[in-house]
Amino acid sequence: RRVALPSREQAATYAPTWAEMDASIEAHTTSHYRDLCWLLRCTGLRKSQALGLRWEDIDLDRGVLYVRPELGKTKAERRGRRVPVAPVLLADLAGWGVRRGYVIRWPSRLRKPHNITLQRAWERAGVDASKWRKRTAHAYRKGLATGLIEAGAGREAVEFLLGHSMGLRGVYTDPRALGLCAAVDLV
């Protein structure tokens, strides 16, 4: 017997623009929150991945970021991946000082970023709440993906940068063929 299930309409997805993300970053009052959000905005990493990122995961000379398997959330991410870093972020990282331990120097490893602090920065920046509501850090990930696609980056490149599963094509395609460097140059 077949059961007719009610159809669920897909809720509209809204993502912040790059200018809105930049405004929210500038609205932060502390450097560690600014650094965290800038890293999220330029890489599309999840908040937990950005906080777990160590300096040895970043090769500033080659412009490559290694997302270690233990930082992955999904099965695809738990394989680990190397992605190019946007030139604007590389230039900024070069001036961050001490290159030991964690990239984001959080005041206390016991305390994690508070969503209310991130929310207040979005509000001070005047960004419509529909773009960040309940997902204050994840909005940077959505904004990066949307901005890259709008700027002309390939779908496969954006999926690889975000760590999404790419199926058979992703398994048999060398990441060089995806135009990753061209995609991050758009940031």
Salt bridges, closest charged atoms under 4 A:
GLU20 OE1 - LYS131 NZ 2.96
ASP22 OD1 - ARG41 NE 2.62
GLU56 OE2 - ARG54 NE 2.92
ASP57 OD2 - ARG68 NH1 2.14
ASP59 OD2 - ARG62 NH1 3.76
GLU70 OE2 - ARG68 NE 2.61
GLU77 OE2 - ARG46 NH1 2.58
GLU77 OE2 - ARG141 NH2 3.95
GLU156 OE2 - ARG155 NH2 3.67
GLU156 OE2 - ARG169 NH1 2.93
GLU159 OE2 - ARG155 NH1 2.68
ASP174 OD2 - ARG176 NH2 3.09
